[in-house]
Amino acid sequence: MHDVIRRTGKSLPRKWQLTLVSPSVRKVPNYLCLLSLHNSCDRIWANRQSAARSKERKMRYISELERKVQTLHAEATTLSTQLALLHRDTAGLSTENSELKMRLQNVEQQIHLQDGKVSNSSYSLSFTFFVLPRM
């Protein structure tokens, strides 16, 4: 009986070893039942350990997700602020662009008017020049 325990690499709880597996009581059916019960206990213990590891992994995963959520919220706030500043800058540049276009139109009109005056006056001068006799 102790050979079976040695071969399987499992040890029975001390209480069971003293009562059911003592050398005076060597009943194979009881021992097999006890071995089966021991294997069940091992399975239950292994399952509980596996569940605990799984729960720990899940908690680490959740905490990592929560950390990412906080980081993304902070980034969203920063980007929102930057977007508001860019909208403000865009509006200011759009206004400045409109003002510059109006100034350009005014300058072009003044140049056009001056070209007209210069053309008329040069025509007058040239006409006058041709009318005067040469000396």
HELIX and SHEET records of a PDB file:
HELIX    1   1 HIS A    2  THR A    8  1                                   7    
HELIX    2   2 ARG A   14  THR A   19  1                                   6    
HELIX    3   3 VAL A   28  VAL A  131  1                                 104    
END                                                                             
